[in-house]
Amino acid sequence: MARTSDVVVIGGGIVGMSTAYAITRAAPGTRVTVLEKEDGPARHQTGRNSGVIHSGIYYRPGTLKARYAVGGAAEMVKFCAAHDLPHEVTGKLIVATERAELPRLHALVQRGRKNGIPVRELLPARIAEYEPHVRGIAAIHVGTTGICDYAAVTATLARLAADAGAEIRYGCEVRSITRHPGGVTVGAAGPDGGTETTAKALVNCAGLHCDRIARLAGDDPGLRIVPFRGEYFELAPARADLVRGLVYPVPDPAFPFLGVHLTRGIHGGVHVGPNAVPALAREGYRRRTVRLRDVAGTAAFPGTWRIVRRHWRYEAAEVHRSLSRAAFTRAVRRLLPDVRADDLIPAPAGVRAQAVLRDGTLADDFVLSGTGRVVHVLNAPSPAATASLPIGREIASRVLGALKG
């Protein structure tokens, strides 16, 4: 079956749906088609995180992450309020538990203020006012952090885009992309058999598979998605009162993961985690899930081995916590001394689509590439959900500008 469109968006996560929504708002009448291989939206990174609306405090001033997270957090709160979606601006604590972390905590204060984020520094006695069961030698309180349900946000974006004329097609896995002078033709396998959609522009928001889609479109992404599984626990309901809100350790700036933290979600449960361990499949949500194609691709990429050489001690500790409940509990007890191993209940895992450059550098910022009528979103892990509304507008601006040119 052959179809035509103005813009094809590949990927039905929050960035893909935000892009479709932004295009339909900026240029009503533009024909937008979203192709998503799953049977609904937000099945991967978007729907498998702890729902935090990030303030932007961690990100280097001037980067896309800093700009889009700070503005996106405020926008996300307004969007949720406007559409009656569950959300709450809770604030969060970032807690130092040893003296060696104090310079990094102070650096976060400076970075937050440069990014225009209100930050309060707390002595140990003040920590207990926010979190009576948390222990530390110093902390900062970030008032603009919140929580929401990103799967619900994505479903709402999809509905709004569809109401404006976008076609959202689930169960459509892209198999081919052919470029020609007038645009692209995208072949997909779907519930009704194979289909082809010819469009003037293409947006690749395929998340865990974005580098493969870029190569399918004839572009060299210059990086590889290396999947890291984020393993979570939840506090047993009887112990959930140990945590009132959001509590994070001081992150290590050499690694893009934030460490084991505590998050009271929008539906009341307390997430604990995640670990960040290499996954043996791009959709490897379980430890035993292995896809040989994914393993071979990761192993063949030279950047993978450079990561191993550079960060093996960090990853060894992550793997140890993954395999040992006692080790994971000790990591949690640094912040929450009263927790016990039997307070922790395994929860669904997520997989982070981490872009890695050939030299082994972990991409630190959002990566939007491509010119003209093909745009690739090649690195959009956390805080992409927080920043999804401004990211969608940026992509829409690029695509619509190309269509007018």
Secondary structure, DSSP 4 states (H G I P E B T S, - for coil): -EEEEEEEEE--SHHHHHHHHHHHHHSTT--EEEEESSSSS--STTTSS--EE--STTSPTTSHHHHHHHHHHHHHHHHHHHTT--EEE--EEEEE-SGGGHHHHHHHHHHHHHTT--EEEE-HHHHHHH-TT---SEEEEETT-EEE-HHHHHHHHHHHHHHTT-EEEES-EEEEEEEETTEEEEEEEETTEEEEEEEEEEEE--GGGHHHHHHHTT---SEEEEEEEEEEEEE-GGGGGG-SSEEEEPPPTTSS---SEEEE-TTS-EEEEEEEEE-SSTT--STT---HHHHHHHHH-HHHHHHHHHHHHHHHHHHHHHH-HHHHHHHHHTT-TT--GGGEEEEEEEEEEEEEETTSPBP-S-EEE--TTEEEEEE--TTTTTTHHHHHHHHHHHHHHHHH-
